[in-house]
Amino acid sequence: MAYILQKDDYYCYLNEKHAVCKIKNINLATRFTTQGNARAMLNKASKKLKDYKIVDLETMVVMGDVHKIKRKQFTPTERTKIYNKSKGRCAICGKFIPCDSFTIDHIIPLARGGTNAMDNLQVACGVCNLIKQDILPEDLINL
């Protein structure tokens, strides 16, 4: 996959000195191999790239901004169901996690179109959840 940064009719282009420029020619837009790399550039040059969005170049779909996605607060009952579904083990590394210290991970991240449906939720230890971020399960294996 490839991602570009777009604002209206402009695209982000990194010149030979790695300076951020805006251009109108999509063919010259800098391509990022992951959504995380594109987000890192948005964070690094936040003033120059204000209001730019990450766009999947294959589908031309604007990727959701994880900072703007409202996180659901799961009820104690929902948390218990998710925990019991995994038998108290991190779905990523397999380690046992006490019921008072697990995190809820979205299998398909909200930023990638995932939902808060029970079948898209899993238990993760804090470290694994930080590493996974908004990576799809099939891409996580390749890290």
Backbone torsions as a table, in degrees:
resi	resn	phi	psi	omega
1	MET	NA	157.4	176.4
2	ALA	-137.0	144.3	-179.3
3	TYR	-126.2	146.8	175.3
4	ILE	-127.6	167.0	176.4
5	LEU	-109.8	129.5	-174.0
6	GLN	-135.6	141.8	170.6
7	LYS	-138.9	112.8	-177.5
8	ASP	54.8	-119.4	-179.1
9	ASP	-95.3	9.2	-176.3
10	TYR	-110.4	151.4	179.7
11	TYR	-128.5	155.0	177.8
12	CYS	-82.5	134.3	177.6
13	TYR	-134.0	129.4	175.1
14	LEU	-98.6	117.4	-178.2
15	ASN	-76.5	-176.4	-175.5
16	GLU	-61.5	-21.7	177.4
17	LYS	-95.7	9.9	-179.1
18	HIS	63.0	26.2	174.2
19	ALA	-84.0	143.7	-179.3
20	VAL	-80.2	126.2	178.3
21	CYS	-129.0	159.1	173.9
22	LYS	-112.7	139.1	-179.0
23	ILE	-137.7	162.6	178.7
24	LYS	-99.2	-12.1	-177.8
25	ASN	-89.6	110.0	-178.1
26	ILE	-62.4	-28.2	-179.4
27	ASN	-67.3	-21.6	178.8
28	LEU	-96.7	-5.1	-179.1
29	ALA	-60.9	140.0	177.0
30	THR	-67.2	132.8	179.7
31	ARG	-102.1	136.0	178.2
32	PHE	-110.2	137.4	-175.2
33	THR	-75.1	-24.9	178.2
34	THR	-133.3	159.3	176.7
35	GLN	-65.4	-33.2	178.0
36	GLY	-63.0	-40.4	177.2
37	ASN	-65.1	-40.3	178.2
38	ALA	-64.6	-42.4	179.0
39	ARG	-64.3	-38.5	178.4
40	ALA	-61.3	-39.7	178.0
41	MET	-66.5	-41.1	176.9
42	LEU	-59.0	-40.9	179.6
43	ASN	-70.7	-38.8	-177.4
44	LYS	-67.4	-41.0	-178.3
45	ALA	-116.4	51.5	-172.3
46	SER	-61.3	-32.7	179.4
47	LYS	-73.6	-47.3	-179.8
48	LYS	-67.7	-30.5	-175.9
49	LEU	-105.9	25.9	179.1
50	LYS	-58.0	132.9	179.6
51	ASP	70.2	6.9	173.0
52	TYR	-75.4	148.0	-179.9
53	LYS	-119.6	152.4	175.0
54	ILE	-83.7	129.7	-178.3
55	VAL	-124.0	130.2	174.5
56	ASP	-73.6	116.9	-173.9
57	LEU	-66.4	-29.7	-179.3
58	GLU	-71.1	-40.8	-175.5
59	THR	-106.3	-12.3	-175.0
60	MET	58.6	30.2	176.9
61	VAL	-92.2	132.8	176.7
62	VAL	-74.3	125.8	-179.2
63	MET	-79.0	142.6	179.3
64	GLY	-64.6	146.8	176.9
65	ASP	-89.2	114.5	-175.9
66	VAL	-61.6	-23.6	179.8
67	HIS	-75.1	-18.6	-179.1
68	LYS	-98.7	-8.5	-179.3
69	ILE	-80.1	124.6	179.8
70	LYS	-76.3	124.7	180.0
71	ARG	-79.7	136.1	178.4
72	LYS	-79.5	137.8	172.7
73	GLN	-92.9	112.5	-177.5
74	PHE	-78.9	140.5	179.2
75	THR	-72.9	161.2	176.3
76	PRO	-56.1	-36.3	178.7
77	THR	-65.5	-44.0	178.6
78	GLU	-64.3	-42.4	178.9
79	ARG	-61.0	-41.4	179.2
80	THR	-63.8	-42.8	179.1
81	LYS	-61.4	-44.0	-179.6
82	ILE	-65.1	-42.4	179.9
83	TYR	-63.6	-46.1	-179.2
84	ASN	-66.1	-33.9	178.6
85	LYS	-59.1	-35.1	-178.0
86	SER	-96.5	0.3	-178.5
87	LYS	57.0	31.4	174.9
88	GLY	77.3	16.1	-178.6
89	ARG	-113.3	144.0	176.2
90	CYS	-64.2	127.9	-178.9
91	ALA	-70.3	-13.5	-176.9
92	ILE	-97.9	-50.3	-177.2
93	CYS	-105.3	-14.9	176.8
94	GLY	86.4	-1.7	-179.3
95	LYS	-72.8	148.5	175.6
96	PHE	-70.6	139.0	178.5
97	ILE	-126.6	127.2	175.6
98	PRO	-59.4	149.5	-174.3
99	CYS	-65.4	-14.0	179.7
100	ASP	-96.7	4.6	-176.7
101	SER	-137.3	21.5	178.8
102	PHE	-93.5	159.6	173.1
103	THR	-113.8	156.2	176.8
104	ILE	-98.0	126.1	-179.0
105	ASP	-113.1	139.6	173.8
106	HIS	-86.8	120.4	-179.8
107	ILE	-56.7	-54.2	169.7
108	ILE	-99.9	112.2	-174.5
109	PRO	-57.6	149.6	177.2
110	LEU	-56.7	-36.7	-179.9
111	ALA	-66.6	-16.1	179.7
112	ARG	-109.4	16.0	176.5
113	GLY	96.9	6.7	177.9
114	GLY	-70.5	169.5	-178.5
115	THR	-125.2	176.7	175.7
116	ASN	-92.3	17.5	178.4
117	ALA	-66.1	145.8	-176.8
118	MET	-54.3	-36.3	-178.2
119	ASP	-74.7	-5.9	176.6
120	ASN	-105.5	7.8	-177.5
121	LEU	-113.7	144.4	177.9
122	GLN	-147.3	162.2	177.1
123	VAL	-83.3	138.7	175.6
124	ALA	-142.6	145.6	172.6
125	CYS	-73.5	160.0	-176.5
126	GLY	-57.2	-41.3	-178.4
127	VAL	-64.8	-48.3	-179.5
128	CYS	-62.8	-39.6	-179.9
129	ASN	-65.1	-37.7	176.6
130	LEU	-66.0	-40.1	179.8
131	ILE	-68.1	-43.2	-175.7
132	LYS	-66.6	-41.5	-178.1
133	GLN	47.1	-117.5	-177.8
134	ASP	-110.7	33.7	-178.7
135	ILE	-89.0	139.3	175.8
136	LEU	-72.9	150.0	-178.2
137	PRO	-53.1	-41.8	-178.1
138	GLU	-68.7	-27.4	177.6
139	ASP	-81.2	-26.8	179.9
140	LEU	-65.1	-34.9	179.7
141	ILE	-62.8	-32.1	-176.6
142	ASN	-83.0	-1.3	-178.9
143	LEU	-73.8	NA	NA
